[in-house]
Amino acid sequence: NWGKIRIVNELKLRNISANIIKIALKEINETAYYDLFEEISLKHWQSISEKNTLKKRKKFCDYFIRKGWENDFIYEKVKQLESEFNNI
């Protein structure tokens, strides 16, 4: 469940050419990619037992940054999840 950033970095570490990486990234279905992020981000948010909102947000963001997901996905999703779960 890696994001595109991590995929690119891992391929570069294995000396895969930039052209091949570019071709490979084009083959990723954007809808499926986003749907996967939606699914795993919700599961991860619910699995974090931290009660302090700032600490929970940091744990969530750090996890997805390590997994190589795009920052805009991460920060948009954390705002959405916070508002959804704070209204419960």
MDAnalysis code that builds the backbone (N, CA, C; Angstrom):
import MDAnalysis as mda
import numpy as np

u = mda.Universe.empty(264, n_residues=88, atom_resindex=np.repeat(np.arange(88), 3), trajectory=True)
u.add_TopologyAttr("name", ["N", "CA", "C"] * 88)
u.add_TopologyAttr("resid", np.arange(1, 89))
u.add_TopologyAttr("resname", ["ASN", "TRP", "GLY", "LYS", "ILE", "ARG", "ILE", "VAL", "ASN", "GLU", "LEU", "LYS", "LEU", "ARG", "ASN", "ILE", "SER", "ALA", "ASN", "ILE", "ILE", "LYS", "ILE", "ALA", "LEU", "LYS", "GLU", "ILE", "ASN", "GLU", "THR", "ALA", "TYR", "TYR", "ASP", "LEU", "PHE", "GLU", "GLU", "ILE", "SER", "LEU", "LYS", "HIS", "TRP", "GLN", "SER", "ILE", "SER", "GLU", "LYS", "ASN", "THR", "LEU", "LYS", "LYS", "ARG", "LYS", "LYS", "PHE", "CYS", "ASP", "TYR", "PHE", "ILE", "ARG", "LYS", "GLY", "TRP", "GLU", "ASN", "ASP", "PHE", "ILE", "TYR", "GLU", "LYS", "VAL", "LYS", "GLN", "LEU", "GLU", "SER", "GLU", "PHE", "ASN", "ASN", "ILE"])
u.atoms.positions = np.array([
    [0.814, -1.196, 0.000],
    [0.000, 0.000, 0.000],
    [0.856, 1.258, 0.000],
    [1.706, 1.349, -0.976],
    [2.581, 2.504, -1.103],
    [1.956, 3.551, -1.994],
    [2.315, 4.803, -1.729],
    [1.926, 5.900, -2.589],
    [2.931, 6.052, -3.719],
    [2.621, 6.936, -4.639],
    [3.468, 7.132, -5.818],
    [4.868, 7.613, -5.465],
    [4.987, 8.449, -4.453],
    [6.299, 8.970, -4.063],
    [7.209, 7.828, -3.633],
    [6.698, 6.939, -2.822],
    [7.496, 5.801, -2.352],
    [7.821, 4.858, -3.501],
    [6.874, 4.647, -4.397],
    [7.108, 3.775, -5.550],
    [8.251, 4.328, -6.392],
    [8.198, 5.621, -6.688],
    [9.252, 6.253, -7.491],
    [10.601, 6.124, -6.795],
    [10.650, 6.426, -5.505],
    [11.914, 6.345, -4.765],
    [12.473, 4.927, -4.745],
    [11.615, 3.945, -4.547],
    [12.071, 2.554, -4.529],
    [12.598, 2.123, -5.898],
    [11.930, 2.552, -6.956],
    [12.392, 2.203, -8.300],
    [13.724, 2.881, -8.618],
    [13.888, 4.123, -8.188],
    [15.161, 4.824, -8.393],
    [16.289, 4.121, -7.651],
    [16.012, 3.641, -6.441],
    [17.025, 2.909, -5.671],
    [17.485, 1.648, -6.398],
    [16.597, 1.096, -7.209],
    [16.915, -0.120, -7.960],
    [17.415, 0.196, -9.370],
    [17.816, 1.457, -9.567],
    [18.395, 1.924, -10.832],
    [17.487, 1.719, -12.036],
    [16.198, 1.888, -11.846],
    [15.240, 1.840, -12.949],
    [15.262, 3.215, -13.619],
    [15.273, 3.234, -14.937],
    [15.378, 4.505, -15.661],
    [14.134, 5.368, -15.452],
    [14.339, 6.670, -15.567],
    [13.252, 7.632, -15.370],
    [12.129, 7.416, -16.374],
    [12.469, 7.034, -17.598],
    [11.436, 6.800, -18.616],
    [10.538, 5.628, -18.240],
    [11.128, 4.572, -17.747],
    [10.346, 3.397, -17.351],
    [9.470, 3.734, -16.145],
    [10.007, 4.506, -15.219],
    [9.226, 4.919, -14.051],
    [8.027, 5.748, -14.497],
    [8.262, 6.655, -15.427],
    [7.175, 7.506, -15.939],
    [6.086, 6.660, -16.589],
    [6.491, 5.669, -17.376],
    [5.531, 4.768, -18.030],
    [4.746, 3.979, -16.980],
    [5.459, 3.481, -15.982],
    [4.813, 2.689, -14.930],
    [3.783, 3.521, -14.166],
    [4.108, 4.767, -13.874],
    [3.175, 5.624, -13.140],
    [1.917, 5.911, -13.947],
    [2.060, 5.996, -15.260],
    [0.894, 6.237, -16.117],
    [-0.068, 5.057, -16.100],
    [0.437, 3.874, -15.774],
    [-0.400, 2.678, -15.757],
    [-1.231, 2.547, -14.479],
    [-0.957, 3.383, -13.506],
    [-1.733, 3.346, -12.266],
    [-3.087, 3.988, -12.526],
    [-4.131, 3.250, -12.252],
    [-5.493, 3.759, -12.410],
    [-5.754, 4.775, -11.296],
    [-5.981, 6.025, -11.679],
    [-6.136, 7.103, -10.698],
    [-7.325, 6.883, -9.759],
    [-8.416, 6.388, -10.301],
    [-9.603, 6.156, -9.472],
    [-9.328, 5.067, -8.441],
    [-8.725, 3.974, -8.877],
    [-8.403, 2.879, -7.961],
    [-7.380, 3.330, -6.922],
    [-6.424, 4.151, -7.343],
    [-5.388, 4.677, -6.454],
    [-6.027, 5.523, -5.348],
    [-6.917, 6.420, -5.744],
    [-7.587, 7.281, -4.774],
    [-8.519, 6.469, -3.871],
    [-9.231, 5.512, -4.456],
    [-10.128, 4.661, -3.661],
    [-9.358, 3.862, -2.619],
    [-8.183, 3.362, -3.003],
    [-7.341, 2.626, -2.062],
    [-6.931, 3.535, -0.906],
    [-6.521, 4.752, -1.242],
    [-6.139, 5.697, -0.190],
    [-7.312, 5.979, 0.742],
    [-8.490, 6.176, 0.176],
    [-9.687, 6.424, 0.986],
    [-9.917, 5.274, 1.970],
    [-9.808, 4.067, 1.466],
    [-10.066, 2.879, 2.289],
    [-9.047, 2.728, 3.413],
    [-7.760, 2.782, 3.056],
    [-6.741, 2.546, 4.083],
    [-6.611, 3.724, 5.041],
    [-6.913, 4.934, 4.573],
    [-6.816, 6.082, 5.477],
    [-7.904, 6.026, 6.549],
    [-9.093, 5.623, 6.173],
    [-10.175, 5.491, 7.156],
    [-9.833, 4.410, 8.182],
    [-9.357, 3.265, 7.705],
    [-8.981, 2.177, 8.620],
    [-7.873, 2.623, 9.568],
    [-6.880, 3.324, 9.017],
    [-5.763, 3.748, 9.862],
    [-6.228, 4.782, 10.892],
    [-7.059, 5.717, 10.476],
    [-7.576, 6.734, 11.410],
    [-8.291, 6.066, 12.579],
    [-9.125, 5.084, 12.262],
    [-9.887, 4.396, 13.305],
    [-8.999, 3.529, 14.192],
    [-7.848, 3.111, 13.679],
    [-6.960, 2.249, 14.460],
    [-6.079, 3.033, 15.431],
    [-5.977, 4.342, 15.254],
    [-5.141, 5.159, 16.141],
    [-5.936, 5.442, 17.411],
    [-5.421, 4.975, 18.534],
    [-6.159, 5.097, 19.797],
    [-5.880, 6.408, 20.529],
    [-4.982, 7.207, 20.012],
    [-4.615, 8.481, 20.635],
    [-5.837, 9.397, 20.780],
    [-6.027, 9.957, 21.965],
    [-7.167, 10.848, 22.212],
    [-6.837, 12.304, 21.883],
    [-5.577, 12.682, 22.052],
    [-5.142, 14.040, 21.744],
    [-5.179, 14.235, 20.227],
    [-5.972, 15.199, 19.771],
    [-6.191, 15.399, 18.340],
    [-4.900, 15.712, 17.593],
    [-4.055, 16.564, 18.164],
    [-2.810, 16.919, 17.479],
    [-1.881, 15.720, 17.337],
    [-1.786, 14.914, 18.389],
    [-0.938, 13.720, 18.329],
    [-1.501, 12.706, 17.341],
    [-2.817, 12.571, 17.330],
    [-3.455, 11.637, 16.398],
    [-3.205, 12.081, 14.960],
    [-3.359, 13.378, 14.710],
    [-3.109, 13.927, 13.379],
    [-1.662, 13.661, 12.953],
    [-0.718, 13.874, 13.872],
    [0.696, 13.658, 13.554],
    [0.971, 12.191, 13.237],
    [0.428, 11.291, 14.035],
    [0.621, 9.860, 13.777],
    [0.059, 9.476, 12.415],
    [-1.111, 9.988, 12.105],
    [-1.759, 9.697, 10.825],
    [-0.901, 10.210, 9.662],
    [-0.519, 11.474, 9.737],
    [0.253, 12.080, 8.650],
    [1.618, 11.422, 8.494],
    [2.302, 11.188, 9.594],
    [3.624, 10.553, 9.533],
    [3.557, 9.184, 8.872],
    [2.538, 8.424, 9.198],
    [2.376, 7.080, 8.628],
    [2.274, 7.153, 7.107],
    [1.408, 8.026, 6.609],
    [1.196, 8.089, 5.163],
    [2.350, 8.768, 4.429],
    [3.048, 9.665, 5.091],
    [4.247, 10.245, 4.486],
    [5.305, 9.162, 4.324],
    [5.486, 8.330, 5.359],
    [6.445, 7.213, 5.259],
    [6.068, 6.250, 4.142],
    [4.777, 6.066, 3.931],
    [4.299, 5.158, 2.884],
    [4.354, 5.796, 1.497],
    [4.716, 7.077, 1.430],
    [4.918, 7.723, 0.142],
    [3.680, 8.268, -0.534],
    [2.648, 8.543, 0.242],
    [1.440, 9.143, -0.337],
    [1.649, 10.644, -0.463],
    [0.949, 11.251, -1.395],
    [1.092, 12.669, -1.669],
    [0.551, 13.502, -0.504],
    [1.290, 14.565, -0.186],
    [0.929, 15.407, 0.955],
    [-0.466, 16.001, 0.834],
    [-0.856, 16.409, -0.359],
    [-2.188, 17.009, -0.496],
    [-3.287, 15.998, -0.180],
    [-3.094, 14.730, -0.581],
    [-4.047, 13.666, -0.219],
    [-4.139, 13.554, 1.302],
    [-2.972, 13.497, 1.927],
    [-2.893, 13.256, 3.368],
    [-3.573, 14.372, 4.152],
    [-3.192, 15.611, 3.869],
    [-3.697, 16.726, 4.669],
    [-5.173, 16.995, 4.407],
    [-5.605, 16.775, 3.175],
    [-7.030, 16.917, 2.874],
    [-7.840, 15.860, 3.628],
    [-7.321, 14.635, 3.635],
    [-8.038, 13.535, 4.287],
    [-8.069, 13.697, 5.804],
    [-6.971, 14.136, 6.391],
    [-6.947, 14.284, 7.850],
    [-7.955, 15.351, 8.285],
    [-8.080, 16.425, 7.525],
    [-9.084, 17.446, 7.848],
    [-10.492, 16.867, 7.754],
    [-10.733, 16.096, 6.709],
    [-12.049, 15.480, 6.517],
    [-12.371, 14.524, 7.661],
    [-11.425, 13.666, 8.004],
    [-11.656, 12.683, 9.065],
    [-11.860, 13.357, 10.419],
    [-11.080, 14.390, 10.698],
    [-11.250, 15.107, 11.964],
    [-12.647, 15.697, 12.069],
    [-13.109, 16.313, 10.997],
    [-14.440, 16.923, 11.063],
    [-15.532, 15.862, 11.165],
    [-15.375, 14.747, 10.464],
    [-16.369, 13.671, 10.533],
    [-16.446, 13.070, 11.929],
    [-15.284, 12.761, 12.502],
    [-15.267, 12.052, 13.775],
    [-15.442, 12.975, 14.973],
    [-15.211, 14.263, 14.805],
    [-15.469, 15.206, 15.900],
    [-16.946, 15.536, 16.016],
    [-17.696, 15.264, 14.953],
    [-19.133, 15.545, 14.969],
    [-19.962, 14.361, 15.446],
    [-19.304, 13.288, 15.813],
    [-20.032, 12.087, 16.263],
    [-20.437, 12.242, 17.714],
])
